[in-house]
């Protein structure tokens, strides 16, 4: 999320070129999706390794 929000925070006094804005938005979205996927895999693994009672 920081990659998407950072441009508005850091460049409040001057504008950033459109290429940088799109690059940060795409990179932020990909990073967010990969993080969510990794979190889901981690939760799935911990659920399957619990001992059955």
C-alpha positions as protocol buffer text, in pm:
chain_id: "A"
residue {
  index: 1
  type: UNK
  ca { x: 0 y: 0 z: 0 }
}
residue {
  index: 2
  type: UNK
  ca { x: 291 y: 235 z: 72 }
}
residue {
  index: 3
  type: UNK
  ca { x: 406 y: 221 z: -291 }
}
residue {
  index: 4
  type: UNK
  ca { x: 69 y: 355 z: -401 }
}
residue {
  index: 5
  type: UNK
  ca { x: 30 y: 617 z: -126 }
}
residue {
  index: 6
  type: UNK
  ca { x: 395 y: 730 z: -121 }
}
residue {
  index: 7
  type: UNK
  ca { x: 368 y: 939 z: -437 }
}
residue {
  index: 8
  type: UNK
  ca { x: 94 y: 1152 z: -286 }
}
residue {
  index: 9
  type: UNK
  ca { x: 286 y: 1195 z: 40 }
}
residue {
  index: 10
  type: UNK
  ca { x: 637 y: 1247 z: -92 }
}
residue {
  index: 11
  type: UNK
  ca { x: 552 y: 1455 z: -398 }
}
residue {
  index: 12
  type: UNK
  ca { x: 295 y: 1683 z: -234 }
}
residue {
  index: 13
  type: UNK
  ca { x: 482 y: 1997 z: -344 }
}
residue {
  index: 14
  type: UNK
  ca { x: 571 y: 1884 z: -697 }
}
residue {
  index: 15
  type: UNK
  ca { x: 423 y: 1640 z: -942 }
}
residue {
  index: 16
  type: UNK
  ca { x: 567 y: 1307 z: -1047 }
}
residue {
  index: 17
  type: UNK
  ca { x: 578 y: 1195 z: -1411 }
}
residue {
  index: 18
  type: UNK
  ca { x: 296 y: 964 z: -1520 }
}
residue {
  index: 19
  type: UNK
  ca { x: 538 y: 673 z: -1579 }
}
residue {
  index: 20
  type: UNK
  ca { x: 651 y: 678 z: -1217 }
}
residue {
  index: 21
  type: UNK
  ca { x: 293 y: 690 z: -1092 }
}
residue {
  index: 22
  type: UNK
  ca { x: 189 y: 390 z: -1301 }
}
residue {
  index: 23
  type: UNK
  ca { x: 504 y: 198 z: -1212 }
}
residue {
  index: 24
  type: UNK
  ca { x: 444 y: 245 z: -838 }
}
residue {
  index: 25
  type: UNK
  ca { x: 75 y: 155 z: -867 }
}
residue {
  index: 26
  type: UNK
  ca { x: 145 y: -165 z: -1061 }
}
residue {
  index: 27
  type: UNK
  ca { x: 437 y: -261 z: -834 }
}
residue {
  index: 28
  type: UNK
  ca { x: 224 y: -192 z: -526 }
}
residue {
  index: 29
  type: UNK
  ca { x: -65 y: -401 z: -658 }
}
residue {
  index: 30
  type: UNK
  ca { x: 162 y: -694 z: -751 }
}
residue {
  index: 31
  type: UNK
  ca { x: 334 y: -678 z: -412 }
}
residue {
  index: 32
  type: UNK
  ca { x: -2 y: -670 z: -235 }
}
residue {
  index: 33
  type: UNK
  ca { x: -133 y: -970 z: -432 }
}
residue {
  index: 34
  type: UNK
  ca { x: 183 y: -1172 z: -373 }
}
residue {
  index: 35
  type: UNK
  ca { x: 169 y: -1089 z: -2 }
}
residue {
  index: 36
  type: UNK
  ca { x: -193 y: -1202 z: 20 }
}
residue {
  index: 37
  type: UNK
  ca { x: -109 y: -1523 z: -168 }
}
residue {
  index: 38
  type: UNK
  ca { x: 184 y: -1594 z: 66 }
}
residue {
  index: 39
  type: UNK
  ca { x: -38 y: -1528 z: 366 }
}
residue {
  index: 40
  type: UNK
  ca { x: -301 y: -1769 z: 235 }
}
residue {
  index: 41
  type: UNK
  ca { x: -40 y: -2039 z: 174 }
}
residue {
  index: 42
  type: UNK
  ca { x: 97 y: -1993 z: 525 }
}
residue {
  index: 43
  type: UNK
  ca { x: -248 y: -2016 z: 682 }
}
residue {
  index: 44
  type: UNK
  ca { x: -328 y: -2323 z: 470 }
}
residue {
  index: 45
  type: UNK
  ca { x: -9 y: -2500 z: 574 }
}
residue {
  index: 46
  type: UNK
  ca { x: -60 y: -2429 z: 944 }
}
residue {
  index: 47
  type: UNK
  ca { x: -417 y: -2564 z: 923 }
}
residue {
  index: 48
  type: UNK
  ca { x: -309 y: -2890 z: 762 }
}
residue {
  index: 49
  type: UNK
  ca { x: -21 y: -2959 z: 1005 }
}
residue {
  index: 50
  type: UNK
  ca { x: -230 y: -2953 z: 1321 }
}
residue {
  index: 51
  type: UNK
  ca { x: -242 y: -3288 z: 1494 }
}
residue {
  index: 52
  type: UNK
  ca { x: -580 y: -3454 z: 1472 }
}
residue {
  index: 53
  type: UNK
  ca { x: -742 y: -3544 z: 1803 }
}
